[in-house]
């Protein structure tokens, strides 16, 4: 089965929104890495050495390839990523192989059997 890794790097205020949107579009789970820090085109200003930028979360979704684009678009809408340049970004990466999915693969196959 072909799989994709969707990576969303978003403001922590929208993490739950993108997870909910991704689930509605067919994602079966997510892994969240909290309190990531990044730097964009312009360096954020600090106040007495304290970072004024909001905290970011990295959200990982391992999904079947047939649903990847639909889920990616749901993430964009759920997090309003096109409306505000500071909300974050999302991308997809091809997965060549993965292990440790035995229990989840059967559930994923059952869900997409009509789509494939």
C-alpha positions as CSV (number, residue, x, y, z in Angstrom):
1,X,0.0,0.0,0.0
2,X,1.4,3.4,-0.9
3,X,1.5,5.9,1.9
4,X,2.3,9.6,2.4
5,X,3.5,11.5,5.4
6,X,1.7,14.7,5.9
7,X,3.6,17.2,8.0
8,X,1.9,20.3,9.3
9,X,3.9,23.0,11.2
10,X,1.3,25.2,12.7
11,X,0.5,27.7,15.4
12,X,-0.5,25.8,18.4
13,X,-3.9,27.5,18.5
14,X,-5.0,25.6,15.4
15,X,-3.5,22.1,16.1
16,X,-6.8,20.7,17.3
17,X,-8.6,22.2,14.4
18,X,-6.3,20.6,11.8
19,X,-6.5,17.3,13.5
20,X,-10.3,17.4,13.5
21,X,-10.3,18.4,9.8
22,X,-7.8,15.7,8.9
23,X,-9.9,13.0,10.7
24,X,-13.0,14.1,8.9
25,X,-11.2,13.8,5.6
26,X,-10.0,10.3,6.4
27,X,-6.8,10.5,8.6
28,X,-6.8,7.7,11.1
29,X,-4.5,9.4,13.7
30,X,-1.8,11.9,14.3
31,X,1.4,12.5,16.2
32,X,1.9,16.0,17.7
33,X,5.3,17.4,18.7
34,X,4.7,20.4,20.9
35,X,6.6,23.6,21.4
36,X,8.6,23.7,18.2
37,X,10.5,26.8,17.4
38,X,11.3,28.2,14.0
39,X,12.3,31.3,12.2
40,X,10.7,32.7,9.0
41,X,11.8,35.2,6.5
42,X,12.0,37.9,9.1
43,X,13.4,37.4,12.6
44,X,10.8,37.9,15.3
45,X,11.4,40.7,17.8
46,X,12.1,39.8,21.4
47,X,11.4,41.6,24.6
48,X,14.2,41.4,27.1
49,X,15.3,38.2,25.6
50,X,11.8,36.6,25.6
51,X,10.5,35.3,22.3
52,X,7.3,37.1,21.3
53,X,6.4,34.6,18.5
54,X,3.7,32.0,19.2
55,X,4.5,28.4,19.9
56,X,4.4,26.0,17.0
57,X,3.4,22.4,16.9
58,X,4.5,19.8,14.3
59,X,1.7,17.4,13.5
60,X,2.5,14.2,11.6
61,X,-0.1,12.1,9.7
62,X,0.7,8.8,8.1
63,X,-2.0,8.3,5.5
64,X,-2.8,6.1,2.5
65,X,-1.7,7.9,-0.7
66,X,-5.3,7.9,-2.2
67,X,-6.5,10.2,0.6
68,X,-3.4,12.3,1.0
69,X,-4.4,15.3,-1.2
70,X,-7.9,15.4,0.3
71,X,-6.5,15.4,3.8
72,X,-3.9,18.0,3.0
73,X,-6.6,20.3,1.7
74,X,-8.6,19.7,4.8
75,X,-5.6,20.6,7.0
76,X,-5.2,23.8,5.0
77,X,-8.9,24.8,5.4
78,X,-9.1,23.7,9.1
79,X,-6.0,25.7,10.0
80,X,-6.7,28.6,7.7
81,X,-3.2,28.3,6.4
82,X,-3.8,30.3,3.2
83,X,-5.6,33.1,5.0
84,X,-2.8,34.1,7.4
85,X,0.8,33.7,6.6
86,X,1.7,33.2,10.2
87,X,-0.5,30.2,10.8
88,X,1.9,27.6,9.4
89,X,2.3,25.3,6.5
90,X,1.6,21.7,5.5
91,X,3.3,19.4,3.0
92,X,3.4,15.8,2.0
93,X,6.3,13.3,1.5
94,X,6.2,9.9,-0.2
95,X,6.9,7.0,2.2
96,X,8.9,4.2,0.7
97,X,8.4,1.7,3.6
98,X,7.1,1.6,7.2
99,X,7.0,-0.9,10.0
100,X,5.0,-1.1,13.2
101,X,1.7,-0.6,11.5
102,X,0.3,-4.1,11.6
103,X,-2.8,-3.3,13.7
104,X,-3.5,-0.1,11.9
105,X,-3.0,-1.3,8.3
106,X,-6.0,-3.6,8.4
107,X,-8.3,-0.8,9.6
108,X,-6.9,1.5,6.9
109,X,-7.4,-1.1,4.2
110,X,-11.0,-1.7,5.3
111,X,-11.7,2.0,5.2
112,X,-10.4,2.6,1.7
113,X,-11.4,-0.7,-0.1
114,X,-14.1,1.2,-2.0
115,X,-11.7,4.0,-3.1
116,X,-8.9,1.8,-4.4
